[in-house]
Amino acid sequence: MNEIELFIKDMKSDFPEALEFTFYRGYCYWFAFILSNRFKGEIWFNPVDVHFACMIDDNLYDIYGKIEFKWDSQTGEDGSENWISWEEFQYKNQEAVENIVDSCIKKVR
C-alpha cells in the first residue's frame, strides 16, 4: 500500500461507508481537490461517468483508492480513454463546464 492509499484508508477509518458514499456520489471533486493539494496531483474528469479523481504519478485515485481499469474484450477498451484532465476538459468543452461546476462543484440546486 503506497502513501496515497494509506492516506485514503486513514481518512476513512472511522466512517468508511459514509465517506465513500459522500465522496463518490456528489462530492468527488472535493476529494480529488484534497488529494491534489496533499500529494501535488492534478484533478481529472470522466464525462461519461461524471466523476472526478486525482492523477498522481500516472495513477488515478478517488475515495476507493487507485482506479483500476479492466479490459473489455467486446469494446476493445478499458475505460481509461474516458478520463481527461479537468484543465483540458474545461478548455475543450467550455459550453458544458458551467453546468458541471454548478452541479458537481458548487452544488447549486
NORHU-V644654 format. One record per helix or strand. SS is the DSSP state (A for helix, B for strand). FROM is the first residue (numbers start at 1). LEN is the number of residues. If there is no record, write none. Layout:
SS;FROM;LEN + SS;FROM;LEN
This chain:
A;3;9 + A;16;9 + A;28;12 + B;42;5 + B;51;6 + B;59;4 + B;65;2 + B;72;1 + B;77;1 + A;80;3 + B;83;3 + A;86;7 + A;94;12
